């Protein structure tokens, strides 16, 4: 497998990206080539700090970096020698099978959409995010790529996310829920009502509308929403979890008795932390583009970068994009047949 890493992307790049690349190469022998795009002297300096060398590493020198304040489209057009642009070019030219980036999300979405184009039958890309529930993991889509989605886009998201849930998470005939303000089909905006009709009339395993509390109390395998709503939901969940863990830690360490109880229950706390730690999930796949793009959190640790590379290998292994194209063809064919 040939994977390219935007080594200058992220709040703590290139230190964390290089450290994560090293962890990935040590663990994943299936990665035959890991291409690092970025300032070559800086990248080699980070490798030297870790005293690490590997013939599978290739460095493509770039002279520009997309800053977080840059506008996405402008950055792609003006900074053609940025680490993310060059990384996507390598996928476009067939020199790599997937790109991983913890940098500017908008720039990654714009670069892949412009350079790689869309998969057959897909109009807009969407970011799929993994959310841990009480007993399993669900897919939230879209988490921020398309804030002005149309009902047809949502149907395409449902197909793509279902393929992801089936072949990566292992769910057979995954259940789908549409995020709204009530469970009844008459609830919601005109947008959600029209989306509801499309999904209900499809052969997808659509359970109906769900509300925010259903994410955890009565979860489905796939949660659908437009990018605006999905991004708000995702960041609210992240902030809530972080606040609860900080408050819990503060209270548990207040007295000697509580500290003892915490020590006795440390295994349970570690298990919960592992299930809710974004680092273990790695990155969010950008579905719909004609290539593989994994978007990692901007503050990704080396562990998160390593796992983002793992996610890329899963997409390559499971042939997610060809399966999406095939599934969408089948659904569209059944819809046409049903209307005759």
C-alpha positions, 0 to 999 in steps of 0.5 A: 500500500502506498500512502501519502501523509501531509506532514506539515498539516496539523497544530503540532506538525511536523513533530507529531506527524513524523512521530505518528508516521514512525509508529505506523511504519513500525506496526503496519507492514502492509504499508509498502511506501509512506510518502511525506510531503513538506519541508524536507530539512524539517522532516529529516530533522524530526526523523533524526530526533527519533533516530529512525530510518526506513527504506519505505519512507519517501520525502517530497519537498514542498515550499508552502503550508496552508495556514488555518486562516487561509480560505480553502479554495484560495489556498488550493489555487494560490499555494500549489506547492503546499504540502496538502496540494502536492499530497493530493497530486500524488494520489491523482497521478497514481503515485499513492493510493490514499492521502492523510492530513491533519491540516486545514480541513477546508483545504483538504476537501477543496483540493481532493474535490477539485483535483480528484473529482467525484465518484460516479453518481456522487454530487457532493463529498461528505465527512464520515465521523465515528461516534462511540455509543454505549455498546458500539460505534455509529457513523455520523455523516456529514460532519462538515464538508457540505453545509448546504446539502440537498435531499439528493445529497443526503440519499447519497450520504446514506448509501456511502455511510452504509457501505462504510458501516458494513465493510469497515465496522462490520454491520450487516444491513446497517440501520439509518436514522435522519437527525431531526427535531422529532421522531415523527415524519411530519417533524423537521424542516422542509429539507428533512421532510424531503430527505425523509421521503427519499430514504423511506422510499428506498431499499435502505434500512431506514429507521426514520427520524432520530433526535439528539438523545437517540445518538446514545440512548437508542442508537442507529448505525448511521446518523444522517445530517447536513454538514452544518448540523453534523459539525455542531453535533460533533463538536458539542459531543467532543466538548461535553466529553472533555468537560465531563472527564475533567470534572470527574477527575477533579472530583475523584481526586478531592479526598483520600477515600475517593482516590482509593476508589479511583485506584480500585476502579482504574481498569473501568476508567481506562476502558471508558477512556479508550472507547471515547478517545478520538486518538484511537479512531484516527481520522474521518474519511472524506467520502464521495471523492474519486480517491481516498482522503482521511482527515485527522483532528488538527490537534492529532497526537502521534497515536492519532496520526498512526491510526489515521494511517490505519484507517487509510489502509482499511479503505484500501483493503476493503475497496470502499470506493468501488463498493460505493459506486456499485451500491449507488448504481444498484440503488439508482437502478432499483429506483428507476425500475420502481418508478416504471 
